Amino acid sequence: MGDFCVRAAPVGVETSRGTNMLRKPFDEGSDEPDEEFDFDGEDTDVSGRLILTRDGAEFVLTYTGNHRDAVPYEALRHRPDEKLLRIFPTVELGGIKEFQVELPWWSISDHSEENDRFFRLQVARLPKGFNTIYAFGLGINKSYKGFIREIEDHTTCTIVRFVQSGEEGISTDGTTYCVTLERFERFRAAVERNRGRGQTAVQRVNDAEAHNAFMDLLHSKRVDPKYTKHKVIREITEEVATGHVTTAEDRIALAGAVSEAAPKIAQEDPQRLVQLRDDLELVSLDTLIAEFESNLEGSKANSESHWQKFFGNNHFALQLIFSTPLVVEMEQATVKSQEADGSGARIADFLCVNPVTRSIVLVEIKTPGAKLMRKTPYRGKGTGTVHSPDDELVGPVAQVQSQMASASESSFTLFRGSDFDSVNEPRGAVITGKVSSLTTQEQRDSFSRYRAGLSNVTVLTFDEVLERLKHLRKAFNTHR
């Protein structure tokens, strides 16, 4: 703790709890006390007494407990000329023996107040994150000691100085580590945020436990804790529920181990292997649905490259376009080569093939934000209103129709050496917009008539793809 000086204080200077303990104003910048100023003072609370003395340019606050074996401890010192508060923690931290806090607004004339909860004297106006009650010991709140531990683990400093601004790091003499109060506050806020997330995770696990405690009485099924999309809360929930957190590296290693063990599992417990496969398919589908749904709005809703990449990574979603099986053979497939001047090339986002008939399907991917129908009626009023398709729908349809024509014309040279069927005409598909963007029944009716009248081109909206995924998920779950 270091050496400190305890001076006897006159008994008659005691003031009421939590009020100013100095009887007269003084010059805080002076190294010597004013002749008319009695700077010694004492105040008490239910646990002990606080004594104010002066030691040269510093004011000293010493606290002594009421119990018989109480030893006075120097709680803090204040240097008015440097606007600096020196705190001497009572709890052993390791190498750190002192905290220094730059507080320009702090004054020794109003140094203490009564804590509203514990009714004991505390240091007034200390930043959040510090222990302030004299009887309990000053220092850093135990929730935030990791901040100090990092300094102890990487330096030999004995003093941590919290500054308002300026350079941070080790002082030239190697004894003091300077850090801004702003940095400490960011850490403190993060700890509290994580504490809240932890409480949320624990509550999710406890809610599941409460349900499972009654599942036999209520004839209900066992449930697992609800896992949020938030990464931190999800991992805390997993830790509380299972006692461990599986990292990305763990999951990759686990997947490899399962793949290697699959032949043995098939021999020893084929039913378990089927169950495992079904479980993995459901998890994959859940992940696919969650990602798809979350990106229908926001910045990615209008990113064509994002959705082309999404369907490229999830060919399974493309199979929902038709009721027939579909295999992606090529991405960014050139169905017509460019001319000598570099113009005229036609490229489809996906070239798919029906593995049974070997017929070709060309798919164009647009965005959920694409417009489907014009808001202004083409003609008619009321229920007789007719809307024409928007250019953002007509354009992609015309685009895929031209790709289909090019693929048909060039099928002999384009697919030479492949087992594609060049007899059947290629089909086309466009995934674009959302039905939910059509605000009137007349718009929806006009849209339905338009796409029903298209020849060999299927138009499917993004929210329709989502619904098909959800129905498929429900069907898988029902037949498990």
N, C-alpha and C positions, 0 to 999 in steps of 0.2 A: 504493500500500500504506500510505502514511502514515509519519510518523516513528516510530522506536522506539529503545529504549535497550538496548544489549548490554553487560552487565557481565562483567568477567573473573571466572571462577570458580576457586577453589582446586583444584589438581590432586588433592589427597588426599581429596576428598569423594566420589569416585565410588562408586556402590553397584552391586549386581548388577542385571541387566537386568529391568525390569518391576517392581521392588520399590519400596517407599517411599524417596524420595530425601531426606527430611528426617530428620535424626538425632535430633531431640527434638521433643516436642509443643510447640504454641504456641497463642496466643489468636488465632483467625482474625478476630475482630472488632476487634482492636487495629490502630491506624494505625502503630504503631512496633513493630519486632521486639523480642522479649524479649532481654535482655542475655545470657542463658545459651543462647540458641537461635541456632545457626549456620544461617541460612536459605538460604545459597548451596549449590547442589548440582549434580551433573552425572551423566548416565547415557548410555550408548552402545548402539547397535545396529549391524548390519552396514553401514548406510548412512551413519551420522554420529553426532553427539552432541547431547544435549538438555541445556540449561543452565537452571537455575531461579534467578531473582533476585527481588529485591523492589524495587518502586518506589512508595514511600509506602504507600497503602492497598491497592495492587494487587500481586499476585504475577505474575511474567512468565516464560513458557516460550519459550525461543529455540532453534531447531534449526539446525545447521550440517552440511552434507554433508561426506563424506570427500574428495571429489575436489578437485583443486588449485585450481580457480577457484570453489569453493563460496562463496556469500555467505550469512552468517547471516540468517535471517528470523524475525521475531517471530511465533510461531505463535498464541499466545493470551495473554490476561490474565484473572486471576480477582480479582473483588472480593468477599471474604467477607462484608462488611457488607451488600451488596445481593444476595448469592447469585447473582451474575451472571458468566457466562463470555463473554469477548469474543474472537471468532475473526476472524483476518485472512486471508482466502483468498488463495492464491498465484496462482490462475487468474483472469485478467481477466474480470469479469462485465459490465462496462459502468459504470453509475453506482454500483453497490453496492460499498462498500469494506470493510464490516464486518458481521459477524453477532453479535448478542448473544442469549444463551440463558439464561433463568431456570431454574436447576437447584438447588433448595433442598437436595438430597441430596448434591450434588457437593462434594468436599473436596480441597484442595490437598495434603493429607497422603497422598493415595493417587490422584494425578492420572493416572498412566500405567500401562500394562500391555503385555505382549507379545502381538502379534497371532498367533493360532494358525495362520493360513494363510501369512502372509508373513514371520513371525518378525522383525518390526520393531516399534518402540515406537508405541503409539497412545494417544490420549486415552481415559481410562476413562469408561464410563457415559454416553457421548453418546447422544442419541435416534437412532432409526433414520432413515436418510436423509442423515446427515452423513458426509463423508469424515473418517476419524479418524486415519490413519497420518501421522505427522509427515513422513516422508521423501517421501511422495507429495503432500503439501500438504493442508491442512485446508480445509473448506468444505462445500458442498452437493454430493451425488452428482450426476454429470452427467445421470442419468436423471430427476432432479427439478428441473432448472434452469429448466424452464418456469414453475414456481411463482414463482421469483425474477424471471424475465423479465417476467411480468405486472406486477409492482410497478415494475420499471424502465421499462416502456413507458407507464405511466400516472401516474408521479410523478417528482419530482426528488430523492427521498430517497437518501441515501448509506449508511444503516444500516437493516438489517432486524432487529427485535427480536422473538424468539420468547418469548412469555409463557405462564405457566401458565393465567391467566384474566384477565378484565378487558376494558377497551375495546380495540377494534382500529381501525386506521386510522393516518392521518398525525398525528404529534405537532404540538404548537402551533408549534414553531419550524421545522417543515417538513423536518427532516433525517432523522427516524426513522419507519419504518413498523412499527407493532406488529401482530402476528398471533399467534394462539394456536398452541401446539404441537399441539393437537387438530385444528385445521384442516389443518395441514401433514401430520399423520399420516393424515387421511382422504384427502388428495390422494396421498400416497405409496402407501397401500393400493390406491387406484384405479389407479395406474400399474402396480403389480405385477399387479393383476387383469387389466388390459388386456394386459400382457406375456404372461401365461398364455394369454389368448384368442388372441393373435397366434401363439403357438407352436402352439396347436391348429389354427389356420387353415393355417399353413404346412405342418404335418404332413399335413393333409387333401389339400393340393395335391400334396405330394411323394408321397403314397400313390398318387394318380391317375397321376402321372408314372411311377412305378415299374411300375404295371400296363401303361400304354401303351408302355413301353419294350420289353415282351415280347409285345405283342398279335399281331405277325405270327408269332412263333415258337410261341406257344401257341394261335394261331387263335382269338383272342378279340376282342371288339369294344372300340373305344376308349371310355373312360369319362371323365366330368367329375368334378371334386372334389365330395365330399359337402357339401351345403349344410345347415347346421343351422338350426333354427328361431330360435336366438338371434340377434337383430338384429346385434349387434356382431361376433360371430364370422362371421356370414354375410357382412357387408360386408368384413371383413378378408380372408376367403377370396376374395371377388370381386376385391379389389385385388391380391392375390398372383397369382391365376390370370390376370387380364385386364389388369392395369396401371391400372385405374380402378374407381371405384365409381359406379354409376348411382343418382342420387337420385330421389326421388318426382317432382320437377319435371322431371328428365331423361326419366323414363319417360312422363310425360304428354305432353311435347313430342314424344317419339319416336312415341307412339301416334297423335298428330295428324298427324305427317308421313307415317306409313304409310297412314293413311286417305286423305290427299290424293293420295298416289302410287299407290294401289291400281288406279285405272283404267289408268294407264300400265303398271304391272307386269302387269296382266291381258293387255295387248296384246303386251308385249315378252317376258314369260316366264310364261305362265299356270300352268305346272307349279309354279314357285317360289311363286306366290301361293297355290295350293292347299296347298303344303307349309307356308307361313307360317300359313295359317288353321288347319291341323291342329295345328301346334306351339302356337299360342295357345290352342286348345281344350284341348289336353292340360295346359298350364300352368294354365289356369283350373280344370280338373277336379282337378288335383293340389292346388291351393290350397283348393278347396271341400272335398275329402276331409280335408285336414290340419286345417282349421278345424272341420269337423263332428266329427271324431274327438277332437280335443283338448277339446271342450266337452261330451262325453258324461259326463265326471266333473267334480267341482269345483263351484264356486258357481253356474255357469250351467246345471248339469244340472237344476235345479229352477226355472229362470226361464222361465215361459211366454212372457213378453214378448220375451225374447231369441230364442227359437225361432220365434216368429211373425215377428220381424224378419228372422231368418236365411232362412226360406223366402220371405219377401217380397222379399228381395234376390236370391234364387236360385230363381226359378220353375222352373228346369231340374230341380231336385231333386224338385219336386212331380210332374213327369211320370213319375217312377218308380213312382208309386202304381199306375197301371194300365198295361196293355199297349197301350192306345190313346193317340193323341196328346191332349194336354191344353194348353189355353191359359188363363192366369189373366185373367179379365175384371175382377174387383173384389176388393179387400181390405176386410175389415170390412163385408161386404154385408148390408144389412138385408132379410131375407126376410119379416119381418112387422113392420108399423109398430106403435109403441106406442099404448096406449089414451089416452083423454083425461086420465087421472090419471097418465100417464107410465109405466105398467107394461105388461108383455106383449110388449115388443119382442124379436125374435129376430134375432141377428146372427151370421153365419157368418164365420170367419176368412178363408176364401178361397172365392169363387165362380168355379169353373172351367167351361170349355166344351170339349166335344169338337168341334174345328173341322170334322170330317167330318159327324157326325150332328147337330151343334148341340144335343146334350143337355147337361143341367146336372149338374155334380158339386160338392157342397158339402164343404169340407174343414175339419176341426177339428184344431188343433195343440195338443198338451199338452206334456209334458216327459219326458225319459229317466228321470227319477226316479219317475215315476208307477207305482203298483203295478198289476199285472195280475191276479193270482189270490190268493185268501186262502191263507195258509200252513196254517191248520187245516183238515183234510179235512172236507168236507161229510158224507160217509159212506164206509164201506168201510175195508178195511185192505190193506196190502201193495200188490201190483200192481193190486188192485181199488179203490184209493183214488180218490175223486172230489173235485175241488176246485171251488168256485164262484168266479165272477169277483168281483174286488174292486170296491168302489164307485167307485174311481178309473178303472175301465174301464167299468163299467155306466153311470155318469153321462154321460161323453162320448158313448157310443153312443146313449143316450136323447136327448141334446141334439141330435145331428146328425139323428136320426130325426124329431124335432119340427121342425127346420129344413126337412127334406125335405118334410114334410107341409104346412108353411106355404108353401113355394115352389110346391108343386103347386097348392094352393088359390088362391094369389094370382098365378099365372103370367100370367093375361091382363092384369091391371093392373100387375103388377110388371115385366114384360118387354115392355110395349107399346112399339112403335117399334123393338124389337130383332128380330134374326132367330133368337132362341133357339127351339128346338123345344118347344112347350108340350104336345105330345102324349105324348112319352116321359116316364115318371116320373123325377124327379131321383134321382141316386145320391149316396151319402155316403161319406166316408172319415175315419178317425181315425188320426193318428200319435201314438203314446203308448208309454211304457215301453220295456223291453228284454227280449228273450227270455232273455238271459243272467242276468237277475234271478231266473228260475224255477229253483230249486235241485234239483228232483227231476223225474224223467221223468213221474211222474203229474201234476205241475203243468203240464208242457209239453203233455201229451196233452189235459188238460182245457181248456187255453187254445186248442189247435188245434180241438177239437170246438166250442167256444163260437163262435169267429169264423167257422168254416165254416158254422155254422147261421144266421148273420145274413143277412137279406134286403136286398139292395141297399146294404149298408154294408161297406166294406173296412176292416179293422183292420191296420195295419202298424206294427211297432215301429221304434224309432230305429236299433237295431243292424242290422235288416234293410235299412233305407234305406242305411246305410253300406256293407253288403255289396254291394248293387246298384250303388252308385257305384263301388266297387272293381272289380267285374266289368266294368262299362262301361269303366273306365280300361284294364283289361287287354285288352279286346276292341279298343279304339282302337289300342293300342300294337302288337297282333299284326298288324293289317291295314295298318299304315303302309308 
